[in-house]
Amino acid sequence: MAEKYLVIGGLGLVGRAVVTALERDGVDVVALSRRTPQTPGQARWLSVDLTDRAACADAFRSQACQGVTNIVYCALYERDDLIGGWRHEEQIRTNARMLENVLNHLQPARHLTLLQGTKAYGAHLRPMSLPGKEWQPRPAGANFYWNQEDLVRERAAAGGWAFSILRPQIVCGVAQGSPMNTVAAIGVLAAVQQAQGLPFTFPGGGDFVTEATDADLLAEAVLWAGRNPIAAGETYNVTNGDVIHWPSLWPELGSSLGVDVGDPQPLRLAEEMPKHEAIWNEVVRTHNLRA
């Protein structure tokens, strides 16, 4: 059976990179998102709200989804209060229901890839143990990952298909309209500060080390997991392998962006950036950007 991929959440950071990698390989790919893409490429796109059970039934039973061998599940529901939302009953229930609305109407012939992250190590509940290892037991506490994973394990066992779980960290890439994007946040901060004649200043956030995952690298891992039997039933951390220490990285970011770097200036971007909406709108007009 020839490969046919369904990428759910195709306009997010991960989904867009996976779609691009599949198109590059010449694979038959159907991508699903709530929004319609401005540059659809070679993939066939479906616009579906995963919380709408009837809409999911229509979409996943349609001709476009017939013969799907692999599903890549990248969809995510977040609350406005992002960090607080990670422990919220409604956020957990909604994310579980979204995946259930897929698997109730469509299952892959071969493989499903499920995305998780550092919340699998309880990072949203308490300081996580380092290093985070895939074989560690589930930390106690609220986490929609477990609802989704348990559902996938149950359906895979009953349906005779395989699955893999990938855990990236701070995914960086290109995805217009995706708010979960550190690259965009840093770029906007630099542009707004430069427009005010201010140096590019590190806003703080703790003197700790972390890691990141390039979206294109993650896409390659997704394709590998879906094509190699050794990955069946396995969970993998996927990061670039280098360490981020933000105060040390900041001058390098400034150099890459071509802006002057100033002394650190602690501030909360969620509170400060909305004050500069007029400045950003002018940047958009000046450089003919997509709003």
C-alpha positions in Angstrom: 0.0 0.0 0.0 1.4 3.4 -1.0 2.0 5.9 1.7 -0.8 8.4 2.4 -0.5 10.8 5.3 -3.1 12.7 7.2 -1.5 15.6 9.1 -3.9 17.0 11.8 -3.0 20.5 12.9 -1.3 21.2 9.5 -0.9 25.0 10.0 0.9 24.8 13.3 4.6 24.9 13.8 5.0 21.1 13.7 2.2 20.3 11.2 3.4 22.8 8.6 6.9 21.4 8.8 5.6 17.9 8.4 3.5 18.8 5.5 6.4 20.5 3.8 8.7 17.4 4.4 6.1 15.1 2.9 5.5 17.3 -0.1 9.3 17.3 -0.7 9.2 13.4 -0.6 6.4 13.4 -3.1 4.0 11.7 -0.6 0.2 11.8 -0.9 -0.7 14.1 2.0 -4.0 15.5 3.3 -3.7 18.3 5.9 -6.4 19.4 8.3 -6.7 22.7 10.1 -9.4 25.1 11.3 -8.0 27.8 9.1 -7.6 27.8 5.3 -3.9 28.1 4.3 -2.8 31.1 2.3 -0.2 29.0 0.5 -1.7 25.5 0.3 1.2 23.9 -1.7 0.7 20.3 -3.0 -1.3 18.9 -0.1 -5.1 18.6 -0.1 -6.5 20.7 2.8 -9.6 20.1 4.9 -11.0 22.8 7.2 -12.4 21.2 10.3 -13.0 22.1 13.9 -12.0 19.0 15.9 -14.4 19.9 18.7 -17.3 19.5 16.3 -18.2 15.8 16.3 -20.5 15.9 13.3 -18.0 17.9 11.2 -15.3 15.3 12.1 -17.6 12.5 11.0 -18.1 14.1 7.7 -14.5 15.0 7.1 -12.9 11.7 8.2 -15.4 9.6 6.3 -14.9 11.6 3.1 -13.2 10.3 0.0 -10.2 12.6 0.8 -9.4 10.5 3.9 -9.8 7.1 2.4 -6.7 4.9 2.3 -4.8 6.8 5.0 -1.8 4.8 6.1 -0.3 7.3 8.6 -1.7 9.9 10.9 0.4 12.7 12.4 -1.5 14.3 15.3 -0.2 17.8 15.9 -3.5 19.6 16.9 -3.6 21.4 20.2 -6.2 23.4 22.2 -4.9 26.0 24.6 -6.7 28.4 26.9 -6.0 32.1 27.0 -4.2 31.7 30.3 -1.6 29.4 28.8 0.3 28.1 31.8 -2.7 28.0 34.1 -4.6 26.3 31.4 -2.3 23.3 31.4 -3.8 22.2 34.7 -7.4 23.1 33.8 -10.1 20.5 33.5 -11.6 22.0 30.4 -8.3 22.1 28.6 -7.6 18.5 29.4 -11.1 17.4 28.5 -11.1 19.3 25.2 -7.8 18.0 24.0 -8.9 14.4 24.8 -12.2 14.9 22.9 -10.5 16.3 19.8 -8.3 13.2 19.4 -11.3 11.0 20.2 -13.3 12.7 17.4 -10.6 11.7 15.0 -10.2 8.1 16.0 -13.9 7.4 16.3 -14.2 7.9 12.6 -10.7 7.2 11.1 -7.8 5.1 12.1 -4.5 4.6 10.2 -3.7 1.5 8.3 -0.1 1.5 9.7 1.0 4.2 12.1 0.0 7.2 14.2 2.5 9.7 15.6 1.5 11.6 18.7 3.2 14.8 19.9 3.9 15.5 23.6 6.5 17.7 25.3 8.1 18.5 28.6 4.8 18.5 30.4 5.2 14.7 30.2 7.9 15.2 32.9 5.6 17.4 35.1 7.4 20.6 34.1 4.0 22.4 34.3 3.5 21.2 37.9 6.9 21.4 39.5 10.6 21.6 38.6 11.3 18.5 36.6 14.0 16.0 37.4 17.0 16.4 35.0 17.6 14.8 32.6 14.1 13.9 31.5 14.1 10.3 30.4 11.4 8.7 28.3 11.2 5.6 30.5 10.5 7.6 33.7 7.1 7.0 35.3 4.3 9.5 34.7 4.4 12.3 37.3 1.3 12.7 39.3 -1.0 15.6 38.3 -3.3 16.9 35.6 -2.0 16.3 32.1 -4.0 15.8 28.9 -1.1 13.9 27.4 -2.1 10.8 29.4 -5.7 10.9 28.3 -4.6 11.0 24.7 -1.8 8.4 25.1 -4.1 6.0 26.8 -6.7 6.4 24.0 -4.1 5.8 21.3 -2.7 2.7 23.1 -6.2 1.3 23.4 -7.2 1.9 19.8 -3.9 0.8 18.4 -4.1 -2.5 20.2 -7.7 -3.1 19.0 -7.0 -1.9 15.4 -3.7 -3.6 14.8 -1.7 -0.4 13.9 1.4 1.0 15.5 2.1 4.4 17.2 5.1 6.4 18.3 5.3 9.4 20.7 7.7 12.3 20.2 8.6 14.9 22.8 10.2 18.1 21.4 11.0 21.1 23.5 10.4 24.8 22.6 9.7 24.1 18.9 11.1 26.8 16.6 10.1 27.3 13.0 7.8 29.1 10.6 4.0 29.0 11.0 2.0 32.2 10.3 -0.8 32.7 12.8 0.6 30.2 15.3 1.1 31.9 18.7 3.2 29.1 20.1 6.3 30.4 18.3 9.3 31.7 20.2 11.0 32.8 17.0 8.1 35.1 16.1 8.0 36.5 19.7 11.7 37.3 19.7 11.5 38.9 16.2 8.6 41.1 17.1 10.3 42.2 20.3 13.4 43.2 18.4 11.5 45.0 15.7 9.4 47.0 18.2 12.4 48.0 20.3 14.3 49.0 17.1 11.4 51.1 15.9 11.5 53.0 19.2 15.3 53.6 18.9 15.9 51.2 21.8 18.5 48.4 22.0 17.5 44.8 21.9 17.3 43.9 25.6 16.9 40.5 27.3 13.6 40.6 29.1 14.6 38.0 31.7 12.8 34.9 32.8 15.3 33.0 35.0 18.9 32.1 34.8 18.4 28.5 33.7 19.3 26.2 30.8 16.9 24.6 28.4 16.7 23.1 24.9 14.9 23.7 21.7 13.8 21.7 18.7 13.9 22.9 15.1 10.5 22.2 13.4 12.2 20.8 10.3 14.3 18.4 12.4 11.2 17.3 14.2 9.4 16.7 10.9 12.3 14.4 9.8 11.8 12.5 13.1 8.1 12.2 12.5 8.7 10.7 9.1 11.3 8.3 10.5 9.0 7.1 13.2 6.2 6.4 10.8 8.4 4.4 8.4 10.6 2.3 10.8 9.1 -0.7 12.7 11.8 -0.1 15.5 9.8 3.0 16.5 6.6 1.2 17.1 5.3 1.7 20.7 8.3 3.9 21.5 8.6 7.4 23.0 11.5 9.7 22.0 12.8 13.0 23.2 13.6 15.1 20.1 15.8 18.1 20.6 18.6 19.7 18.7 21.2 18.5 21.2 22.6 21.9 22.2 21.9 23.9 25.3 20.2 27.3 25.6 21.2 29.7 28.3 19.2 32.8 27.4 21.5 35.5 28.8 24.4 34.0 26.9 22.4 33.5 23.7 20.9 37.0 23.6 24.0 38.8 22.0 24.1 36.1 19.3 20.4 36.7 18.6 21.0 40.4 18.3 23.9 39.8 15.9 21.7 37.5 13.7 19.0 40.1 13.6 21.4 43.0 13.0 20.3 45.0 16.0 22.2 46.6 18.9 22.0 44.7 22.2 21.5 46.5 25.5 21.7 45.5 29.1 19.0 43.1 30.4 15.7 44.8 31.2 13.2 42.5 33.1 9.7 42.8 31.8 6.7 40.5 31.1 6.1 40.4 27.3 2.5 39.4 27.8 1.9 42.7 29.6 4.3 45.0 27.7 3.8 44.0 24.1 0.1 44.9 23.8 1.0 48.5 24.7 3.0 48.7 21.4 0.3 47.6 19.0 0.4 50.9 17.1 4.2 50.6 16.7 3.9 47.0 15.4 1.2 48.0 13.0 3.5 50.6 11.5 6.3 48.0 11.2 3.8 45.8 9.3 2.9 48.7 6.9 6.5 49.8 6.4 7.8 46.3 5.5 4.6 45.1 3.8 4.1 42.2 6.2 1.1 40.0 6.6 -0.8 41.3 9.6 
